[in-house]
Amino acid sequence: MKDPLAARRKKPLPFPFVLEALADVITLTRPMFGCLALYVRERIVLILRDKHDGSADDGVWLATTAEHHESLRRDFPNMRSIAVLGHQVTHWQLLAADSPDFEEAALRACELIASRDPRIGKVPKSRSKAVRKRPSTRR
């Protein structure tokens, strides 16, 4: 007999070892672009992508800025920009799932996040203007 709820079940969480390593510091997870975004307070720190769609961008996406790329590359020699974001160097950097040091690098990123390394994480820009409070209609 076919399971009528099978279509409603969520797919497994990507890279559960990352979630386990950050269990004590992650304050929010949120679906984003078919991936899973991880936050520490107001700062987005990682996106976990495991789509198996043929792109080379599955892995752990690091939220950072271009000024930190050089120093992060010393910790993560196989880190690169994310292809689906265009051909330019992006602030987001990838620890690719198909890299030979993927798990080691991902766990190292977790250690840096847990120690509050300022190179990883940023406060996301609002996609729209800030919502303004309506004036009160009470009198």
LINDA-V747457 format. One record per run of one state. SS is the DSSP state (A for helix, B for strand, O for the rest). FROM is the first residue (numbers start at 0). TO is the last residue. Records with the same first field share a line. If there is no record, write none. Layout:
BEGIN
SS=FROM-TO ; FROM-TO
END
This chain:
BEGIN
O=0-4 ; 8-14 ; 21-26 ; 32-33 ; 40-41 ; 49-57 ; 62-64 ; 75-78 ; 81-81 ; 85-91 ; 96-100 ; 114-120 ; 123-138
A=5-7 ; 15-20 ; 65-74 ; 82-84 ; 101-113
B=27-31 ; 34-39 ; 42-48 ; 58-61 ; 79-80 ; 92-95 ; 121-122
END
